[in-house]
Amino acid sequence: MSLILEWIFIILCLELGLYFQIKHKKQPVQIKNSQNVGFSALFYGISLLRFFILIGDYYAIGTITSPFLIWSSGSFRFVFLNFGYLSINFGFLLFTFCMEKYKKFFFKKYFFTFCFLIQIFILISMVLIDLFSILYLSVLLLPLFIIFLLIYAKDFDKQGKKQKILPNIGLKMGFSILLMLSGHILTIDFVWYYYGFITRLTGISMQLIAIGLIFKMFRNFFPFFEFNWHDKIENIYILNRNGINLYSKSFLEERKTIDEQVISGALSSINIMLNELMNTKENKILIIKKKNKIVTIFASVYIIGVLVSTEELEFFKHNIKRLVLKIETLYRNLLINWNGDRTQFYPVKDIVTDIFSM
């Protein structure tokens, strides 16, 4: 039973790594970021760790011989164990590098990446001296990554609460990490040798649950750099299908006063392009780039949302769509029978404030 669960765990982690790799490749070049590469590397690393441990425990010759290859003593089982822990450390290294690329988590940027480079160097050096050093290094290698994940979860939770997305993510990630760590400890040699094979079965089951929870969180994560969206957004416009400006909001602290009708006239040309898009049943998001400005447009049945920013972020696409659909739901009857009075849309500012909370 344990062997079946372990193969399931290995294949599942491999597929999750492939999922994030494909997700990264499918991202438009303009908004491609390395977060999904980091997630992919982490799942690949976990998969390889469990794979090499499985090969060492079930398929490799465990008899200790002396001398053994380049060591004074050893076995093929320990060779595979060392490959496993080396794989997971390279996974940790790439994961932390991809996360630290957009944010400083401690002291200085790439602090944890540098620490993992040192840790891998120490691991390789120790293993070259003594093949059995992995027995105690397997436990000592985990704290650094756990510390990084807890700091990552804390920062993400803080930003998530501020932006009102993914609530309590820190608590959920902390629980998942604890579950994964506890499951891993139960599969370590001296634990299941002492307490029996049922502990290994329990440990791999706990890790299966934990990996599912972690995947669910990772697939919904926004890149950290998108949390600074308020520095990149400039204006939001809500137009009807005739190009008339119903509502506008500027996020710039200092701006020139521009006649709204001029804005409306400039933006109405967008409607010509959208008419082609709206021939299909599905709503579409259109991105227009000009110099250092990005115009994100989402058109629905009755209104068009236009967001002007300095960068193209998934966060903007997600929220302009939410904004348009919410306004259309609340103001549907008014939009159908609108008499030209734009003051009727004044309360839209509360919806904008709620969705684009500063």
C-alpha positions as CSV (number, residue, x, y, z in Angstrom):
1,M,0.0,0.0,0.0
2,S,2.8,2.4,0.9
3,L,4.6,1.7,-2.3
4,I,1.5,2.5,-4.3
5,L,1.0,5.8,-2.4
6,E,4.6,6.8,-2.9
7,W,4.4,6.2,-6.7
8,I,1.1,8.3,-6.7
9,F,2.9,11.0,-4.8
10,I,5.9,11.1,-7.2
11,I,3.7,11.1,-10.3
12,L,1.4,13.8,-8.8
13,C,4.3,16.1,-8.0
14,L,5.8,15.5,-11.5
15,E,2.5,16.5,-13.1
16,L,2.1,19.6,-10.9
17,G,5.6,20.7,-11.9
18,L,4.6,20.2,-15.6
19,Y,1.4,22.1,-15.0
20,F,3.3,25.2,-13.8
21,Q,5.9,24.9,-16.5
22,I,3.2,24.8,-19.2
23,K,1.4,27.7,-17.4
24,H,4.6,29.7,-17.6
25,K,5.1,29.0,-21.3
26,K,1.5,30.0,-22.1
27,Q,2.0,33.4,-20.5
28,P,2.2,36.3,-23.0
29,V,5.8,37.5,-23.3
30,Q,4.9,41.0,-22.1
31,I,3.7,39.7,-18.6
32,K,5.8,36.6,-18.3
33,N,7.3,36.2,-14.9
34,S,9.4,33.5,-13.1
35,Q,7.0,32.7,-10.3
36,N,5.6,29.7,-12.1
37,V,9.1,28.5,-12.9
38,G,9.8,28.6,-9.2
39,F,6.7,26.6,-8.4
40,S,7.6,24.1,-11.2
41,A,11.1,23.6,-9.8
42,L,9.8,23.0,-6.3
43,F,7.4,20.3,-7.4
44,Y,10.0,18.7,-9.7
45,G,12.5,18.7,-6.8
46,I,10.0,17.1,-4.4
47,S,9.1,14.5,-7.0
48,L,12.8,13.6,-7.6
49,L,13.5,13.5,-3.9
50,R,10.7,10.9,-3.3
51,F,11.7,9.1,-6.5
52,F,15.3,8.5,-5.5
53,I,14.3,7.6,-1.9
54,L,11.9,5.1,-3.4
55,I,14.5,3.6,-5.6
56,G,17.0,3.4,-2.7
57,D,14.5,1.8,-0.3
58,Y,12.8,-0.7,-2.6
59,Y,15.0,-1.4,-5.6
60,A,18.6,-0.6,-4.9
61,I,21.1,-2.9,-3.2
62,G,21.3,-1.8,0.4
63,T,24.3,-4.0,1.5
64,I,27.1,-1.8,2.8
65,T,30.5,-2.7,1.3
66,S,34.0,-1.5,2.0
67,P,35.5,0.0,0.0
68,F,32.7,1.4,-2.2
69,L,33.4,3.3,-5.4
70,I,35.2,6.5,-4.2
71,W,34.2,6.1,-0.6
72,S,35.7,4.0,2.2
73,S,32.3,2.3,2.6
74,G,28.8,2.7,1.3
75,S,25.9,1.2,-0.7
76,F,23.9,2.0,-3.8
77,R,21.0,2.8,-1.5
78,F,22.8,5.8,0.0
79,V,23.9,6.9,-3.5
80,F,20.3,7.3,-4.5
81,L,19.4,9.0,-1.2
82,N,22.1,11.6,-1.8
83,F,20.8,12.2,-5.3
84,G,17.4,12.7,-3.9
85,Y,18.4,15.3,-1.3
86,L,20.7,17.1,-3.8
87,S,17.7,17.3,-6.3
88,I,15.4,18.9,-3.7
89,N,18.0,21.4,-2.8
90,F,18.4,22.4,-6.4
91,G,14.6,22.8,-6.4
92,F,14.7,24.9,-3.3
93,L,17.5,27.0,-4.9
94,L,15.6,27.8,-8.1
95,F,12.3,28.4,-6.2
96,T,13.9,31.0,-3.9
97,F,15.7,32.6,-6.8
98,C,12.5,33.0,-8.7
99,M,10.6,34.4,-5.7
100,E,13.4,36.8,-4.6
101,K,13.7,38.1,-8.2
102,Y,10.7,40.5,-7.4
103,K,11.0,41.0,-3.7
104,K,13.6,41.3,-0.9
105,F,12.5,38.9,1.9
106,F,15.4,39.3,4.3
107,F,18.4,41.6,4.8
108,K,19.1,41.9,1.1
109,K,17.9,40.7,-2.2
110,Y,18.8,37.1,-3.0
111,F,19.8,36.4,0.6
112,F,18.1,33.0,0.7
113,T,19.3,32.1,-2.8
114,F,22.9,32.7,-1.7
115,C,22.3,30.6,1.5
116,F,21.0,27.7,-0.6
117,L,24.1,27.9,-2.9
118,I,26.3,27.6,0.3
119,Q,24.1,24.8,1.6
120,I,24.4,22.8,-1.7
121,F,28.2,23.4,-1.7
122,I,28.4,22.0,1.9
123,L,26.1,19.1,1.0
124,I,28.3,18.1,-2.0
125,S,31.5,18.5,0.0
126,M,30.3,16.4,3.0
127,V,28.9,13.6,0.8
128,L,32.2,13.4,-1.1
129,I,33.9,12.9,2.2
130,D,31.4,10.6,3.8
131,L,28.5,9.0,1.9
132,F,26.6,8.4,5.2
133,S,26.6,12.1,6.1
134,I,23.1,12.4,4.5
135,L,21.7,10.6,7.6
136,Y,22.0,13.8,9.6
137,L,22.2,16.3,6.8
138,S,18.6,15.3,5.6
139,V,17.2,16.9,8.7
140,L,19.6,19.9,8.9
141,L,18.8,20.9,5.3
142,L,15.1,21.6,5.9
143,P,15.1,24.5,8.4
144,L,16.4,27.1,5.9
145,F,13.7,26.4,3.4
146,I,11.0,26.3,6.1
147,I,12.1,29.7,7.4
148,F,12.0,31.1,3.8
149,L,8.5,29.7,3.3
150,L,7.2,31.1,6.5
151,I,8.6,34.6,5.7
152,Y,7.1,34.3,2.2
153,A,3.7,33.2,3.6
154,K,3.8,36.1,6.2
155,D,4.6,38.7,3.5
156,F,2.0,37.3,1.1
157,D,-0.6,37.2,3.9
158,K,0.1,40.8,4.7
159,Q,-0.2,42.0,1.1
160,G,-3.2,39.7,0.6
161,K,-5.1,41.3,3.5
162,K,-4.2,44.8,2.3
163,Q,-5.5,44.1,-1.2
164,K,-8.4,42.0,0.0
165,I,-7.4,38.8,-1.9
166,L,-6.6,35.3,-0.7
167,P,-7.5,35.9,3.0
168,N,-5.6,33.9,5.7
169,I,-3.2,32.6,3.1
170,G,-0.3,32.7,5.7
171,L,-2.2,30.5,8.1
172,K,-3.2,28.0,5.4
173,M,0.4,27.8,4.1
174,G,1.8,27.4,7.6
175,F,-0.6,24.5,8.2
176,S,0.4,22.9,4.9
177,I,4.1,23.3,5.6
178,L,3.7,21.7,9.1
179,L,1.7,18.9,7.5
180,M,4.4,18.3,4.8
181,L,7.2,18.5,7.4
182,S,5.5,16.1,9.8
183,G,4.8,13.6,7.0
184,H,8.4,13.8,5.8
185,I,9.8,13.1,9.3
186,L,7.6,10.0,9.6
187,T,9.3,8.6,6.4
188,I,12.8,9.1,7.7
189,D,14.7,5.8,8.2
190,F,15.2,5.9,12.0
191,V,11.6,6.9,12.6
192,W,9.8,4.2,10.7
193,Y,12.4,1.6,11.6
194,Y,11.7,2.3,15.3
195,Y,7.9,2.8,15.2
196,G,7.0,0.5,12.4
197,F,6.0,0.6,8.7
198,I,2.6,2.2,9.6
199,T,4.4,5.5,10.3
200,R,5.8,5.6,6.8
201,L,2.3,4.9,5.3
202,T,0.9,7.7,7.5
203,G,3.7,10.1,6.5
204,I,3.3,9.7,2.8
205,S,-0.5,10.1,3.2
206,M,0.1,13.4,5.1
207,Q,2.4,14.6,2.3
208,L,-0.2,13.8,-0.3
209,I,-2.7,16.0,1.5
210,A,-0.2,18.7,2.0
211,I,0.9,18.8,-1.6
212,G,-2.7,19.1,-2.7
213,L,-3.2,22.1,-0.4
214,I,0.0,23.8,-1.5
215,F,-0.9,23.3,-5.2
216,K,-4.3,24.9,-4.6
217,M,-2.6,28.0,-3.0
218,F,0.2,28.3,-5.6
219,R,-2.1,28.2,-8.6
220,N,-4.1,31.2,-7.3
221,F,-1.0,33.3,-6.3
222,F,-0.4,36.7,-7.8
223,P,3.3,37.5,-8.4
224,F,4.6,39.8,-5.6
225,F,5.4,42.6,-8.0
226,E,1.7,42.9,-8.9
227,F,0.9,44.0,-5.3
228,N,2.4,47.4,-6.1
229,W,-0.3,48.0,-8.7
230,H,-1.2,51.3,-7.2
231,D,2.1,52.7,-8.4
232,K,1.3,51.6,-12.0
233,I,-2.3,52.5,-12.4
234,E,-3.3,55.9,-13.8
235,N,-6.9,56.1,-14.9
236,I,-10.2,54.1,-15.1
237,Y,-13.0,54.9,-17.6
238,I,-16.4,53.4,-17.9
239,L,-18.0,53.9,-21.3
240,N,-21.3,52.8,-22.8
241,R,-21.3,51.0,-26.1
242,N,-21.6,54.3,-28.0
243,G,-18.3,55.5,-26.5
244,I,-19.9,58.0,-24.1
245,N,-17.9,58.4,-20.8
246,L,-20.2,57.4,-17.9
247,Y,-17.6,57.5,-15.2
248,S,-13.9,58.2,-14.8
249,K,-11.4,58.1,-12.0
250,S,-7.8,59.2,-11.9
251,F,-5.2,57.5,-9.5
252,L,-2.6,60.2,-10.2
253,E,-1.8,62.5,-7.3
254,E,-0.9,65.4,-9.7
255,R,-2.6,65.7,-13.0
256,K,-3.9,68.3,-15.4
257,T,-7.6,68.8,-15.6
258,I,-8.8,67.3,-18.9
259,D,-12.3,67.8,-20.3
260,E,-14.2,64.5,-20.0
261,Q,-15.8,64.9,-23.4
262,V,-12.3,65.1,-25.0
263,I,-11.4,61.9,-23.1
264,S,-14.6,60.3,-24.3
265,G,-14.0,61.3,-27.9
266,A,-10.5,59.9,-27.8
267,L,-11.6,56.7,-26.3
268,S,-14.7,56.2,-28.5
269,S,-12.4,55.0,-31.3
270,I,-11.7,52.0,-29.2
271,N,-15.4,51.0,-29.6
272,I,-14.8,50.4,-33.4
273,M,-12.2,47.7,-32.6
274,L,-14.4,46.2,-29.9
275,N,-17.4,45.7,-32.2
276,E,-15.4,43.1,-34.0
277,L,-14.5,41.4,-30.8
278,M,-18.0,41.4,-29.4
279,N,-19.4,39.4,-32.4
280,T,-18.4,36.3,-30.3
281,K,-20.4,35.2,-27.3
282,E,-17.5,35.4,-24.9
283,N,-16.4,38.7,-23.3
284,K,-12.9,39.7,-24.4
285,I,-10.0,41.6,-22.9
286,L,-8.1,43.8,-25.3
287,I,-4.6,45.3,-24.6
288,I,-3.4,48.4,-26.5
289,K,0.2,49.6,-26.0
290,K,1.4,53.0,-26.9
291,K,4.8,54.4,-25.8
292,N,4.9,53.9,-22.0
293,K,1.1,53.5,-21.6
294,I,-0.9,50.2,-21.4
295,V,-4.6,50.4,-22.1
296,T,-6.5,47.4,-20.8
297,I,-10.1,47.1,-22.1
298,F,-12.9,44.8,-21.2
299,A,-16.2,45.0,-23.0
300,S,-19.5,43.4,-21.9
301,V,-23.0,43.7,-23.2
302,Y,-23.8,47.3,-22.2
303,I,-20.5,48.9,-21.1
304,I,-16.8,49.0,-21.7
305,G,-14.2,49.3,-19.0
306,V,-10.9,51.0,-19.8
307,L,-7.9,51.0,-17.5
308,V,-4.7,53.0,-18.3
309,S,-1.5,52.0,-16.6
310,T,2.3,52.0,-17.1
311,E,2.6,48.2,-16.9
312,E,0.5,45.2,-18.0
313,L,-0.5,43.2,-15.0
314,E,-2.8,40.2,-14.6
315,F,-4.2,42.0,-11.5
316,F,-5.5,44.8,-13.8
317,K,-7.2,42.4,-16.2
318,H,-8.8,40.5,-13.4
319,N,-10.2,43.6,-11.7
320,I,-11.4,45.6,-14.7
321,K,-13.4,42.6,-15.6
322,R,-14.8,42.4,-12.1
323,L,-15.6,46.1,-12.2
324,V,-17.5,46.0,-15.5
325,L,-19.5,42.9,-14.6
326,K,-20.5,44.3,-11.2
327,I,-21.5,47.7,-12.6
328,E,-23.5,46.0,-15.4
329,T,-25.3,43.8,-12.9
330,L,-26.2,46.7,-10.6
331,Y,-27.1,49.2,-13.3
332,R,-28.5,46.9,-15.9
333,N,-32.0,48.6,-16.1
334,L,-30.5,52.1,-16.0
335,L,-28.1,51.2,-18.8
336,I,-30.9,49.9,-21.0
337,N,-33.1,53.0,-20.5
338,W,-30.4,55.7,-19.9
339,N,-31.5,59.3,-20.4
340,G,-28.1,60.8,-20.7
341,D,-27.7,61.9,-17.1
342,R,-24.2,60.9,-16.0
343,T,-24.8,61.9,-12.4
344,Q,-26.8,58.7,-12.0
345,F,-23.5,56.8,-12.2
346,Y,-21.8,58.8,-9.4
347,P,-22.2,55.9,-6.9
348,V,-19.9,53.8,-9.2
349,K,-17.0,55.4,-7.3
350,D,-17.8,53.2,-4.3
351,I,-17.6,50.1,-6.5
352,V,-14.2,51.2,-7.9
353,T,-13.0,52.0,-4.4
354,D,-14.0,48.5,-3.2
355,I,-12.4,46.6,-6.1
356,F,-9.3,48.9,-6.5
357,S,-8.8,49.5,-2.8
358,M,-5.8,51.7,-2.0
